[in-house]
Amino acid sequence: MFYQKLLYRTMGDRSVIVELGNQISPEINRRVRQFAIALMEDPTEGLVEIIPTYRSLLIIYDPLKISVATLQHRVEDLHRKIEGIQIPEPKTVEIPVVYGGEYGPDLEWVARYHKTSSEQVIQLHAGTTYQVYMIGFTPGHPYIAELPKALITPRRETPRTNVPRGSVAIAMNQTVIYPVESPGGLHILGRTPLKLFNPIQSPPTLLEMGDRVRFFPIKEGEFKQWPRQIPLK
């Protein structure tokens, strides 16, 4: 649900989080995106960077150029004007995934947890069109929701210290793709051959906030031959 008033949380001496609501919600996320556009299109002196998330914005500012009180007044003023702001039409990206085996070491565990088969887990995961709610954690790392209710799964009790690049994983109400090798506490269902982050491209990330995502299974033998570039629909 939306908060009746914006909620502010101080993050050090040069940033503040502005929260709009308290849950994963397409409506709240849409408002976050509108708010981010409003702040970027009508720049304020001293505002350094805006980072939108599921339900909030992290605003980084220069305290030598703008005070917290002035920044908050500016934020409140822009928030009252965001209803009419248009956000870009999302692109739909189809993601090939090798499910199970060495590429998806947690697939069978997830199936047992839900008292179903690995094939049914794959059908559920690949049979849903998702939304990219935010990019974060590592460069190009998409947080994608919402999982079918039958796949909602707790996080791993012990996170892995190293998750391979391209791993497709789930936990709670979301699914993610790891763009680089990194630690991770989600259950790995499979892996995609696609490259999600390339710093020399513009934009550098394959997926952007607001995009739609559909997964589809491929065979293990297709993994290395699969083209890195994919058509957008």
Secondary structure by P-SEA (a helix, b strand, c coil): ccccbbbbbbccccbbbbbccccccaaaaaaaaaaaaaaaaccccccccccccccbbbbbbccccccaaaaaaaaaaaaaccccccccbbbbbbbbbbcccccccaaaaaaaaacccaaaaaaaaaabbbbbccccccccccccccccccccccccccccccccccccccccccccccccccccccccccccccccccccccccccccccbbbbbbbbccccccccccccccc
